[in-house]
Each structure stands twice: as structure tokens, then as C-alpha cells.
Amino acid sequence: MDVKGRKELEEGGLGKSEVQYGVEDHEQPPPYPSASFSPSDPLNSSLPQPCSRVLEVDYAMRKGDSIRVFDLIRENALVYTGSVHFRKPQMRIKTATPVESGLASVIFHNFHSHIDVNINDSASTLSSHGKLHLWFSYKSSTYSNTNTTLEWRSPTSFASFNFTCQTSDGALLARFVPGKGFSKKIGCLELFGPAAASDNKFMDEVVVMGLVMMQYTLTRINASASGAAAASGAAAASSAAAASV
């Protein structure tokens, strides 16, 4: 959020903590301004445009690894739910409105970089193109009713909840914006363009793929933390052994 947008929200009666995605009250969602872009950001190569939809992602691990997605523009309605499992498929995603219904299943592979996604019995494969940073592509069957290649990418080699979905020619379709502070609200998925506002099948696809990228990033973060802890423990044990000699 830029300085101007934040100032407008605060002048309208919202405090700084309420402007952040970490707001706890789902009954009174904060107004959300049109997204702004930095021309210097290579992932924002398309022209500035307002968000068609803004979806808040709530990750409540203490409730059975449950994921909840709220539509901030449409009265903060619960629109998607998800769950994470140890066994395949490791993710299951459902639509929450008008009734709860199975939408997608996701399989992550331990020894392969691709990710298999099944949305409404339509199979897709997210192919990885980057070893150090998030960069996946797949053929979309819902965008413009063609097998258009869409890409999910992150601008950094560090695992972070900061990535976008674009067409191969740079048209921005979605962007994940990380949440602020220590909150179960991981962030918001911003959708752009008329397809996100009017095509439910395309919206389902983008949301599912966005949640897959979120879970992939979270797995990388947890793996890095576990690796660092193991290395620290090994170093401490080595030091203790050397001191006892």
C-alpha cells in the first residue's frame, strides 16, 4: 500500500494497525484502495490497474492446518477453504459458497520439482524453472478459453510470500501480498482484469494456484528453519565434544 492510500484510509477513521492485513475482525473489513505499482519492479511490467478482487488468506495451523479465504470486496464473505495433509494429495481445496464443494487436490513431489494440480477433474502440472527462486508455469484452460501459459514468479531468491501471476507477455493477473506482523493472516491475493471479476472458473484456477504457491513457499521456509536448527545443534554438539577432550 502506498503512502497516499494509507493516508486516505487513516483520514477515514482507520488506525495504522487496522489498515494492515492482520486485522482480526472479519465483520468490518477495511476499505481497500486500488493497487499501485512501481515502474522499477520487473514483476509489475503491466500498466497500473485497479484490483478486481482482493482475497484475504487466513492460515490457522492450530485448527488442523486449515486455510480460509475471504473476499474483502464482497462483504468479507468466506469463499474458499483448504486443508493440508502429510499424505497425497497434500492439499485439498473447496469452494465455500453457495455451498461447500470439493474444488481441487494438489500433489507435491519429494524428489521432483513439478506440482500436480487437479481442479474440477481437470489436471494441470506446474513446471519449475528456477532452483533458487519461485518460478512455475502451467497451461491454463480457463484464461481466454485457450491453453495460455501462465507464470507464477517471485522477484527474490529468498522464500517469501511475494509473488505474481502473469501471462508470458507480462500481463498481470494476480499478486500475493504478504501480511504484516505476527498474524495467522498470511496475506492477500489481489486479482486483476475483467476475467477475475466475471469468470468464476478462471477465478477458481487462480486462487487454487495462488494457494499452491503459498504452501510451496511455506514448506521452503519451514525446511530452511529446520535445516538451520539442525546445523546449529550439530555445531553445538561438536563444540561440546571438543571441549571435553
Secondary structure, DSSP 8 states (H G I E B T S, - for coil): --HHHHHHHHHTT--HHHHSTT---SSS----------TT-GGG-S----EEEEEEEEEEGGGTSEEEEEETTTTTEEEEEEEE-SSSS-EEEEE-SSS-EEEEEEEE-SS-S-EEEEETTEEEEEEE--SSS-EEEEEESSGGGS-EEEEEE-SSSS--S-EEEEETT--EEEEEEE--SS-SEEEEEEEESHHHHH-HHHHHHHHHHHHHHHHHHHHHHHHHHHHHHHHHHHHHHHHHHHHH-
